[in-house]
Amino acid sequence: MSENPSRRDVAHWAQRYLSGALAFDEFLELMPEDSNDEEIAELLDLIVHEPQKGGIFGAGPEEYAKHRGRIRALVDILTNESDSAF
């Protein structure tokens, strides 16, 4: 895991992971080990605990869309805010 990446870097890595350009393990290695930034921590938690889409034990379309929507919102926040915000 990385030491103190910028918020924009974290957002970029999340976008790459969500698009399939970055493997889950690679994404985790880039992420900070312990972030004091609540939005980075929430983003990491949402990605790590992302529900399976559909199926017997998976999330329904509405729940999955809500989960992905929050991830996208956090990526937008991290992309658009300066690193001095935390």
C-alpha positions, 0 to 999 in steps of 0.5 A: 500500500502507498504512503499518502497518495493525493486524493486525485491519485486515489480517484484515478486508481478507483476509476481504473479499477472500476473500468477493469484497467486495474486488477483488484490486488493492484488497486489495493497495493496502491491505496494508503494503508491507513488514511485519515481522510474519511472519503478515501476510507469510505471509498476503499471500504465500498470497493472492498465490500462491493456486493455481487451483482444479481444472483441468489446472494447478490444485490438487486439492480437498485441496491447495486446501482445505489452502491455504485452511485456512492462510489462514483460520487466519492470519486467525483469528490476526490477528483474535484477537491484539493488535497488540502481539504483534509 
